[in-house]
């Protein structure tokens, strides 16, 4: 699991656990959330999209999540 910093205005960094299918999203406002059952293809698209924040806002409701710290 590598923490990947993004150049997004909304998302500071993400960490994906391929084995568990979990994605931790760290927002620039300080919020941190763990999303469950995230397919790797979604993670790859998030890394490559022009606007990570807009992309994530469109699909995040598909996944269960928990707020961290």
N, C-alpha and C positions, 0 to 999 in steps of 0.2 A: 504494500500500500504506500504509494507516494503521494504526498501533498503537492498539488499542482496549483500554482498561482495563476490567476486569470487577469487579463487586462480589462475586465468588465467594470462598468460604473457601479453595478449592483453586487456582483459576486467577487469576493477577494480571492478565495481558493476553494478547491474541492479535493476530496480524498475518496477514492473508490476501492472497495474491497471486493474483488472479483469472485472470490470463493463464497462469500456471504451475499453478494448482490446488494451491498449497502453503499450508499453515497452520502458523505458528509459535505454539506454546503455551508461555507462560511461567508456570510454577507458582510458588506462593508459597514453596515450599521452596527455590527457586533453580534448579530444573531447567528447561532450555529444550530443546524438541524441535521438529523440522520434520517435518510429516506430508505425504505426497505423494498426489496424485490425490484431493484432497478436493473434492467438489462444492460449489458455492456455496450450495446449499440447506442443506447440513449446517452451513456457516459461519453462515448466517442463523439457523438454529434454535439454534445455540450461543449466539448473542447474545441471543436472545429467551427462552430457557428459564429457568425459575425457579431451577434448580440446575445451573449450567454444569459443575461438577465431576462430578456424578452422570451427567449426559447424556453427557459426554465419556468417562467410564469405561465406559459401556455400548457405545460404538461405536468406540473408538480402535483396537481390534484389527483392524479392517477395513482399516487403512491402514499402508503401510510408513512407517518413520520413521527419523530419525537424531538422535542427541543432539548438541546444540550446546554448545560451550564448556564 
